[in-house]
Amino acid sequence: MREDFMLIYKALPYLLKGCIVTLGLVGGSLSLGFIIGIPITIGQVYSNKYIAGLVSVYVWFFRGIPVLVLLFLFYFGIFSLIGLNLSSFTTVLLVLGLISAAYQSQIFRGSIQSIGEGQMLAARSLGMSKVQAIWNIILPQALRISIPAWSNEYASILKDSAIAYALGVTEILTRGNFTATRTFKTMPIYLTVAIIFIILTYGGMKIFDLLENKMQIPGYAERRAEFKQDAEE
């Protein structure tokens, strides 16, 4: 037991360096998913049926195929065919970002639809264009409402980031596997890796909880509860 603790103590700095890579993947993927997800959402909610159909195909494609299959498909297939010579880190970040965009688009879609059409009609009656109403009225509210679901997306992307091990990206799991292989001590090393992921998950979700409390719309939760009660009655 003492040898295990000494091993963890010596290996911990090496494993923690992988946190930088892991958090880089998570932050980059969430950001890319946000950048792509917003226009996808607008296309699905406010555009014609053809654009909405294309968006639905995109969403079903990236939500319906396992992450590892998508990673290999892009790294060994699509990127090679179009002549892109990307690093393993960049490939993982792009694939996770495209997947996150599909999930975030549905988060935003639900948030926009929860606001209702009345505010869009009110904005248009004040002389705003549709784009102005979406940008200035709808999206600011929808993004605030989306924060709780964002915390779940963060946790999902964090867990999916371990798939980078398949391409040799030196994130937490890759470093843990290298250490376990070198020392022949699998249980303490992988247990330490699991604890690191738990801490990162808990810490990130707490940050989102603080952000939610800071950015929540005053009275929105109460109004939503009243509307739900009226509907039930």
Buried (B, 14 or more C-beta within 10 A) or exposed (E): EEEBEEBBEEBEEEBEEBBEBBBBBBBBBBEBBBEBBBEBBBBBBBBEEEBEEBBEEBBEEBEEEEBEEBBBEBBEEEBEEEEEEBEBBBBBBBBBBBBBBBBBBBBBBBBBEBBEEEEBEEBBEEEBEEEEBBEEBBBEBBBBBBBBBBBEBBBBBBBBBBBBBBBEBBBBBBBBBBBBEEBEBEEBBBEBBEEBBEEBBEEBBEEBEEBBEEEBEEEBEEEEEEEEEEEEE
